[in-house]
Structures are given as structure tokens and as C-alpha cells.
């Protein structure tokens, strides 16, 4: 596989103005994704992972930093310039019910991007293309005239994937695409996404809070905490040798379906996310970290490469 | 051939099925149709001239000659009701459409526009709402002058704020939905997204409001006519007839009650049809109702067989 970088993000920031001050939703995140690979973004609710996905697609305007798509800086693009790029980058939403217009049937939902971008000529080609997309995502043609509320969650999410695929994109932001589905359907959808990646060379950002899902699908993983990237490594390394205390905590929180493991000493994280509004300098995780010292506070901790391709932001690991 | 297939397409659609699935809706539709036909064919149907005054035969009760009696000027009440349906239906429907159309437009612009546009538009609407409707209609009526068209516009303008408020609220909640964001990603421009995804999801509440306002529009016309701002006196309108007739309520109640019942029936029918229309246009309800209709029909057939 060619190792061309498709997406590169440099020091991306997104602040929201609130009545109490600036909310640092995404605070200086950098990464790059080679074409055809998947970057998993994990973190608990409210850590800014969904915002990150939306900023990448320009659904939110970024506060600072740069986004390169295929070598072009698209950070300050206006709507007209973006239109062409939107064809190449799509999104799959968390809640398939909410992301599908209740007044449109399946074929017009899937056909909408085709019509808007004028990708087909004539009715026959349009119908054929809709059928083809429905086949690709595993929807029976019988559902053409159905409405989204008449289908189950898995099929709804297939419609969402079909819509995203209709414009033949290169890059897809998957914003928790399986967290609203039950486990058996989760596997189907994940397999579908991975099959599509194999056959079309798609590049994904896979946002989730479910570590077992992210392990299954991602090549590289970013662990986010309060808008910052605390650990960045390839999937295997991260699961084998997690270094940041937060990553450890997340991994410990994954339930292990084994009786022998139940007396195993695990440390469950205590406390809740501290406020992302005007955070104090220093390690954001310090308030909950069992190993925090005074050195962790007062000064921001940079992300450092501790071994090739494994980046961690922690005083303990690299003082 | 083509015509037939179009007819089949309409009658075969789910909207039509749900709309005609409830018996009460069918009855109401039939009554409304009957009224429209009556209004159109008034000169043919009316037994007497509605404007011919016979002061010798005033306030006669019901008789074979004058089915609903005569009013204080000796005019045939039935004929006046038939002619009055023209004014009342036109005022009711036209002013509601004016109000609904402009109100939804204002609400849509306020909801989608920036904060300044929103504030300016909604404060104007608030100002209009703070004045009692009849006073505002009187004021506008004075500006525009008498006449059927002007009265429709005046009443229409008075009812704009409620539509604008309802639509704006709906737009604000709908535009945060994921499917609107998805529309942006699908390459829809802001205007297209508004028309395709936001607006259709805001209509249903307005539809209900419209059917409710229809009755009050007919009554407003009556009130305006009573105050001398509406239709010129000899022209028959239901509202005007109620106003004329109530003075003789104890002596000859039918003069006021007959047009009153007509207003009630129209309002009731529009309410019922509007309700069903809202259900039929909502894809969620449409599916269940179509199925339910089929099921009850099947159950009825089974009962008849067994």
C-alpha cells in the first residue's frame, strides 16, 4: 500500500465561547494519517473527540492550527472552495435515526448527494447508482421506498454509510458509528467498514469510547483527554505497552469476560472530567492521576516520542 | 391513459389512503366540497334574490316559501346563507393562506438568519402580537379600505405573528438535528438545505394552526363587518348575518343560528381535515395509520364473514 499522507493536522485548536470563558474543546492536537489507514480516537465523553471530527470536516471553524488534505491546506477555505473537498471527505454519524431526514425514503436519502453534486446523468444512471450503493452497503432493494424509522438500527446505519459512500470519498470521519447499535450489529457494521476500506482504499478517523471496537479496526490510536492528545501510538503498541496513566485507566476499565480475572487488581479511575473551560496549565489529568506530583502542575506537558512511533505526554514516563 | 394512471397514482398513494382511511375525514371532505360547489353555483341554487328587500314580509318564521324565514329587511335567509358562503369561504381560506405563507417565511428567515435579523423580525412580530387582533385589523382595514380582497389581507396580516413564532421555534430545533449537518456534507447549499430538510420538518405544527385559525378568520370578518370595516352592508356574509340576526334572537332565533351553524360546520370540517392531513404528511404516523386502517378493514371483513 502506498504510504501517502492523506490527512495531516498541525496543532489544531477549537475553542468555544461560553458565558464562563473559553471552552477548550480541542487544544493543540497534531497527527497525520496515511492513505488507506484508520486512526482511532478514544477518550471519554466530553473530551472533544467529536468536535475534532467536525472541525476536520469544517462543520466547526477551527480556532487555530492547520489541516492539510492531500497536501493542501484547507483550514481557511470558504464554502465554495470546500464544496469540492466535501466530495472527498464524508462523515458517518453516531445516531443513524437523527442523521436521516424522517421525511425522505431510503432511495432519496442515498441519492441526495448524487443529485447535489450532479454525479449521474439521467434518471436511469441515477437509479442504477442508488441500487449499486444499496448493494454495496448490504441493503436489500426492497427497502428503496421505506422510511428510516421503519428500519432497524443496523439498516439505518447502513443508509448512513451509503450516503457517505455515494460521492466516492477518500476520507471518512466515523463519529461513534456503532455506539448506538447492539453488539451483534456492531460487528456487522465494523466488518462492512473494514471491507470497504480494503476494497476502496478508504481512510478513516474512527471516533469511539469503546476500546474493544477501536482495537478491532484501527491502525493507529490517539488517546484524548480534555481536548489534548495524551498518547499516540500504533494500535498494537498501545494495547501492549500503554504508558500514560489515563490510557492505563481506560484499558483497566474494559471488562474482561473471564472468571479467573475477577480477582485481578485493577485500578478504576476515580473522579470526573475537570472543566474544559479555561483549564489551568499543567497536565489536565493531574487531578485524577494516582501518580501526580507537583511537577505535573503549573506547566504544560509536551507530547514526547519515547520510542519510535509512540508518543506520550506524561512527566512520569519522560521527566 | 395517462390521466388514468395519474388518478391511480393519487388514489394509490399512502397520503391518500390515510386521508380517506378515517370515515369522519371523508365526511368532512365531502361537506367542504359541497360548500365549495354551493358557493360556486349560488345564483342557480338560491331560491330567491338575497338582496331583494320586502319590508312587508320581515321576520317571518320558517315557511315553505322561505325555508329559513326572512330577516329584518324581509330578505330570504337561506339565499343569503348560500351567497354568504362565498364571502366567508374566501375570507377564511385566503387570509389563512396569506398569514400562513408570510408567517412561515418570516419564521424561516428569523430562524435561519443571524442574531440581528432574528431579533429585528421577532420584535416586530411581538409588537404586532401585543395589539389585540381586532384593533390591528381595524387599523389595517382603515388603511386599505373596504372590500373583500382588502379584508383578507388585513386579517391575514394580523395572524402572521403566530405562524412566525411557531415556525421559528421549529426551525431552531430542527436546524440542530444531525440530518441537517448531513445535508451540508451531501453538498446541499444553505438555501437548498433549508428548503429540503428544515422547512418540511417545520410545517406540521403550522398546518394545525392554520385549521384552527380558519374559524377565527371567518369570525373576524364578521366582527369587522359589524364594526363597519368589512364587507359593504348589502353583501351577504355569514359573520354579518349572525351580527344582524342576534338582535332578534328571542323573536326569531333561526336568523342568527342558521349562519352560526354554517360557520361551526366549516370550522369543524377544516379542523378534522387539517388533523388528518398532518397525520398523512408525517411519514411516521402515515405508516402506522395505513397499516392500522388495513387491519381494521380486515378485522371488519372477518367479523362480517364469521
Contacts between the chains, C-beta under 8 A, distances in Angstrom:
chain1	res1	chain2	res2	distance
A	57	B	185	6.8
A	59	B	181	5.9
A	59	B	184	6.9
A	59	B	185	7.7
A	83	B	187	6.4
A	86	B	184	7.9
A	86	B	185	6.1
A	86	B	187	6.0
A	87	B	187	6.9
A	90	B	185	5.9
A	91	B	181	7.9
A	91	B	182	7.5
A	91	B	185	5.5
A	93	B	178	5.1
A	93	B	181	7.7
A	93	B	182	6.5
A	94	B	178	7.9
A	95	B	178	6.3
A	98	B	177	5.9
A	98	B	178	4.3
A	98	B	179	6.7
A	99	B	178	3.8
A	99	B	179	5.3
A	99	B	181	7.5
A	99	B	182	4.9
A	100	B	179	5.7
A	100	B	182	7.4
A	101	B	179	4.5
A	101	B	182	8.0
A	101	B	183	7.5
A	101	B	196	7.9
A	101	B	197	5.3
A	101	B	201	7.4
A	102	B	179	7.9
A	102	B	201	7.1
A	102	B	283	6.0
A	102	B	284	6.4
A	103	B	200	5.1
A	103	B	201	6.3
A	103	B	283	5.7
A	105	B	283	7.9
A	112	B	183	7.4
A	112	B	186	4.9
A	112	B	188	7.4
A	112	B	196	8.0
A	113	B	185	7.9
A	113	B	186	4.0
A	113	B	187	5.8
A	116	B	186	5.5
A	116	B	187	3.7
A	116	B	188	5.3
A	116	B	192	7.3
A	117	B	187	4.8
A	147	B	283	4.5
A	147	B	284	7.5
A	147	B	287	6.8
A	149	B	283	7.2
A	149	B	284	5.3
A	149	B	287	7.7
A	150	B	287	5.9
A	160	B	182	7.7
A	163	B	182	6.8
A	163	B	186	6.6
A	164	B	185	7.8
A	166	B	186	7.9
A	167	B	186	7.8
A	167	B	187	7.3
